[in-house]
Amino acid sequence: MKSKMSLCGMVLIMMILSAAVLRAVEPAGEEMAQRDQWVAAKFEGKQPEIPAQPGLIVLANYGPVQQNGRDGQPLRIADQQFQRGLYCHANSSVVVRLPGPAKSFTAQVGIDTNGQFGGGSIVFIVQSGGKELFRSPVMQRGQKARSVEVDLKNAAEFSLIVNDSGDNINSDQASWADAKVTLADGKEVWLGDMKIVDASKIPYDSQMPFSFIYGGQSSRDLMKDWEPKRDSKKLDEFRTQYT
């Protein structure tokens, strides 16, 4: 009788543990919400609105965006140091939301050389209103900083993008050094002093859910001027077909 009770107890414990494991692997509400956001962004081209307050809204970045330095050291491009700016890592997309209309954006850009190893090859892009205002050539580690000066034409929002130039993100460490906006009223705003806004509600961009290299060119560059067309059809209660 004692052994029978012990066996029943063991079975009960196993049932409880199994139920706990099943609950642990069952998708949580937050995970399902992330799934829905990904589908809406990639297949339907819809994104939640960006938070309204001024700041830096990080839509994508490999690791955290760092302000006015990298890992406690000044930003460095080749052998030149900078005390202000943003350190990013491809593939990176940061929306700069300003307190008012802006006249211009200026910066010095290049691969951050604080690290001792690696190569890296990246492209710096500035966009506003769906238009590309600046694109650097492919930049390699050790190259001197390239000056950026962009007329923002009174825009109150623009994007800083760093892509991997179509190969991979190994050592694609980027510095937007001395990154500064001059507002229409003459006030200067240093990006290294702006607040990083919580972008957890905007985790996905609306770019295609795939990428490829064709003829040595990245699909990000090849298709940047193409107009995407999306369609959907409800197949049944549980399935939707996206084209």
C-alpha distance (Angstrom), angle and dihedral (degrees) to the residues before:
residue distance angle dihedral
M1 . . .
K2 3.78 . .
S3 3.80 92.6 .
K4 3.81 90.3 46.3
M5 3.81 90.9 53.5
S6 3.81 89.5 47.7
L7 3.80 90.4 51.8
C8 3.81 91.2 49.1
G9 3.79 89.3 48.9
M10 3.79 91.3 51.3
V11 3.82 91.4 49.4
L12 3.81 90.1 50.2
I13 3.79 91.2 50.3
M14 3.81 91.0 49.3
M15 3.81 90.7 50.5
I16 3.80 91.2 50.8
L17 3.81 92.0 48.2
S18 3.81 91.6 47.3
A19 3.79 91.0 51.6
A20 3.81 90.2 49.6
V21 3.81 91.6 50.5
L22 3.81 91.2 49.1
R23 3.79 90.4 51.0
A24 3.81 90.0 48.6
V25 3.83 93.7 54.7
E26 3.80 95.2 40.9
P27 3.82 108.3 105.5
A28 3.78 111.3 -101.7
G29 3.78 122.6 -131.7
E30 3.81 90.2 -105.8
E31 3.81 91.5 54.0
M32 3.79 91.4 49.8
A33 3.81 89.7 49.6
Q34 3.82 89.6 52.6
R35 3.79 89.3 50.5
D36 3.80 90.7 52.2
Q37 3.83 91.3 48.4
W38 3.81 91.3 50.5
V39 3.81 92.5 49.7
A40 3.81 91.9 46.1
A41 3.82 92.3 49.8
K42 3.80 99.9 41.4
F43 3.80 102.1 34.3
E44 3.80 103.8 25.5
G45 3.81 99.9 30.2
K46 3.81 91.9 -126.6
Q47 3.80 125.4 136.8
P48 3.80 133.1 179.3
E49 3.78 113.9 -106.2
I50 3.79 117.6 -89.3
P51 3.83 113.2 -111.8
A52 3.80 109.6 -88.2
Q53 3.81 100.6 -131.1
P54 3.83 121.0 94.8
G55 3.80 115.7 -96.9
L56 3.78 145.8 90.4
I57 3.79 111.7 -56.3
V58 3.81 108.9 -161.6
L59 3.80 108.0 -151.3
A60 3.80 95.2 168.7
N61 3.79 136.7 1.0
Y62 3.81 136.6 143.7
G63 3.78 98.2 -115.2
P64 3.81 125.3 -19.4
V65 3.80 123.1 -34.8
Q66 3.81 107.9 -116.3
Q67 3.80 124.7 -150.6
N68 3.82 126.6 -140.7
G69 3.79 94.8 -6.9
R70 3.76 148.0 10.2
D71 3.80 120.3 -103.1
G72 3.79 91.5 -24.3
Q73 3.81 94.7 -47.2
P74 3.82 128.2 104.5
L75 3.78 115.4 -97.5
R76 3.79 110.5 -92.8
I77 3.81 130.3 -162.1
A78 3.81 111.9 -175.8
D79 3.82 101.7 -42.3
Q80 3.84 96.5 -27.9
Q81 3.80 121.7 102.2
F82 3.81 126.6 -150.7
Q83 3.78 128.0 -166.3
R84 3.81 97.2 -159.1
G85 3.79 137.1 45.6
L86 3.79 142.1 62.0
Y87 3.79 130.6 -58.9
C88 3.81 112.6 -151.9
H89 3.79 136.7 165.1
A90 3.80 125.5 -141.2
N91 2.85 133.3 -72.3
S92 3.78 88.5 46.1
S93 3.81 136.0 154.8
V94 3.80 121.3 177.9
V95 3.81 123.8 176.5
V96 3.81 112.8 -148.4
R97 3.81 108.6 -151.8
L98 3.81 111.6 -169.6
P99 3.81 132.8 -158.2
G100 3.82 90.3 -120.1
P101 3.82 145.7 -11.1
A102 3.78 114.6 -43.9
K103 3.77 135.4 -142.8
S104 3.80 102.8 -161.3
F105 3.80 148.9 -11.4
T106 3.79 122.5 -142.8
A107 3.81 132.9 -179.1
Q108 3.79 145.9 145.3
V109 3.81 111.2 -119.6
G110 3.78 136.8 -166.8
I111 3.79 145.0 110.7
D112 3.79 111.9 -53.0
T113 3.81 108.3 -118.5
N114 3.81 100.9 -166.1
G115 3.81 87.6 108.6
Q116 3.78 118.1 80.5
F117 3.78 98.4 -144.3
G118 3.77 141.4 48.6
G119 3.76 137.8 44.8
G120 3.78 116.4 -121.9
S121 3.79 133.3 -174.2
I122 3.78 120.6 -153.6
V123 3.79 143.7 162.8
F124 3.82 123.4 -140.9
I125 3.82 117.6 -147.0
V126 3.80 133.9 -177.2
Q127 3.82 117.9 -161.6
S128 3.78 134.4 179.8
G129 3.79 130.6 175.1
G130 3.79 91.2 -1.4
K131 3.82 91.8 -56.9
E132 3.78 127.9 112.4
L133 3.80 110.6 -123.2
F134 3.80 99.3 174.2
R135 3.79 137.0 13.7
S136 3.78 123.5 176.9
P137 3.78 123.5 -149.0
V138 3.80 115.4 -106.3
M139 3.79 105.2 -66.7
Q140 3.80 123.5 -150.0
R141 3.79 132.2 -158.8
G142 3.78 112.3 -83.6
Q143 3.80 96.1 26.6
K144 3.79 115.4 128.3
A145 3.78 119.9 -105.0
R146 3.80 117.4 -80.2
S147 3.81 118.9 -139.7
V148 3.80 118.9 -121.6
E149 3.80 121.3 -161.5
V150 3.80 116.4 169.1
D151 3.80 129.6 179.6
L152 3.81 104.1 -136.5
K153 3.83 93.5 -168.8
N154 3.83 94.2 -141.8
A155 3.82 93.7 -52.0
A156 3.81 114.4 156.1
E157 3.80 93.3 -157.9
F158 3.79 136.7 38.2
S159 3.80 139.2 158.7
L160 3.80 133.5 -118.3
I161 3.80 112.0 -153.6
V162 3.79 130.9 -175.4
N163 3.80 117.2 -172.9
D164 3.77 131.6 -174.6
S165 3.85 94.8 -115.0
G166 3.79 89.4 -116.3
D167 3.81 101.6 -67.4
N168 3.83 113.5 78.9
I169 3.79 139.5 -60.9
N170 3.81 97.2 -104.5
S171 3.82 108.8 138.4
D172 3.83 90.8 -12.1
Q173 3.81 92.0 149.2
A174 3.79 112.2 159.9
S175 3.79 134.2 -162.2
W176 3.79 122.6 -161.4
A177 3.80 89.3 -168.8
D178 3.82 122.3 -168.3
A179 3.81 87.1 5.4
K180 3.81 107.3 -178.0
V181 3.80 139.2 162.5
T182 3.79 123.4 -151.4
L183 3.80 109.7 -152.7
A184 3.79 123.6 -142.6
D185 3.82 89.5 -103.7
G186 3.81 90.9 55.4
K187 3.80 96.9 -104.5
E188 3.82 115.8 138.6
V189 3.80 121.8 -134.6
W190 3.82 118.5 -166.3
L191 3.80 111.6 -151.9
G192 3.78 90.3 -145.0
D193 3.81 88.4 64.6
M194 3.81 97.5 47.8
K195 3.78 122.7 104.4
I196 3.80 117.4 -104.5
V197 3.81 103.9 -128.2
D198 3.80 121.2 -142.7
A199 3.79 104.8 -101.5
S200 3.79 96.8 176.4
K201 3.79 89.4 120.3
I202 3.81 91.5 56.5
P203 3.80 103.4 51.4
Y204 3.80 98.8 143.8
D205 3.80 135.8 52.0
S206 3.79 122.4 -146.7
Q207 3.81 96.4 -113.6
M208 3.78 117.7 124.9
P209 3.85 115.2 -74.4
F210 3.81 90.9 -118.6
S211 3.80 140.5 45.0
F212 3.79 135.7 -161.7
I213 3.79 144.7 176.4
Y214 3.83 118.1 -117.3
G215 3.78 122.4 179.4
G216 3.78 89.1 -12.1
Q217 3.81 91.6 -56.9
S218 3.79 125.6 116.2
S219 3.80 117.1 -119.7
R220 3.82 86.9 -128.4
D221 3.81 88.1 67.1
L222 3.79 97.3 32.3
M223 3.81 94.7 55.2
K224 3.80 101.0 31.9
D225 3.83 92.4 107.6
W226 3.81 96.0 40.1
E227 3.78 118.8 107.6
P228 3.81 109.9 -129.3
K229 3.80 117.3 -138.5
R230 3.78 119.4 -159.6
D231 3.79 132.4 -170.9
S232 3.80 134.3 175.6
K233 3.78 135.6 -165.7
K234 3.80 128.4 -168.7
L235 3.80 107.3 -127.5
D236 3.77 97.9 -178.3
E237 3.79 141.8 -40.0
F238 3.82 92.9 -59.5
R239 3.81 105.8 28.9
T240 3.80 136.7 65.3
Q241 3.79 123.2 -176.2
Y242 3.81 116.1 -143.2
T243 3.80 122.9 -163.7
